[in-house]
Amino acid sequence: MKLVGGCHCGAIRYEVEGDPLTHALCHCSDCRRHAGAPVVGWTMYAETALRVTRGVPKIYASSQQAQRHFCGDCGTGLFYYNAEGLPGIVDIQSATYDSPEAVPARIQIQVAERIAWMESAHELPQFQRFPPQN
């Protein structure tokens, strides 16, 4: 399988080829704070499967072991590397794919740090776009 994706503004584009090792929804506070979102989807691949085809991501050392790659223009988070904990692996933020539905999520991780209301988020009222204005 080959997927392409990129950042919000288009300055960074990438492609990844092969089957992901997994697709996890991460609830850790580090991912949440970096993304400004209650949960972050990550697909895990061998580092060699990823190729940046446009631009150069900025790199932020979010810990002694981990590096987060993002677009320096629009701020979109893209890749995560942790040579100590995940040697030879890259995590790609799955919402940055042009077709994010191509790889369904398989697991949820770091649920010990999950925001309490996320456990029942699927029970909230749903609207195709926005709720009625009245």
C-alpha angles and dihedrals in degrees: 000000000000121000130182129200147145149177128303096262097041097241091119122047128173144173131210125195130199135032119311117244087225143327113231133184105219122209099180118132092235093059092041094052094045093050098034087228135113092239136010127211117221129185114201121218139161107273090242091062093067125081125177106218101182133027132354120269120226115240126225120189099220091180138355090276105029135074125191118202118206142159110275091207104050101012098237111161111232119161140019126201128184109174092186100045100029107023114193092007133115124194114210121200099245096209088067093068116106085231105031092170089066092084113042117211113259106185145011117228137191090025088156085076096040117133103254095236092054090072090071100028090116088065095060120107112273131214129186089230120342133346118260113281097229 
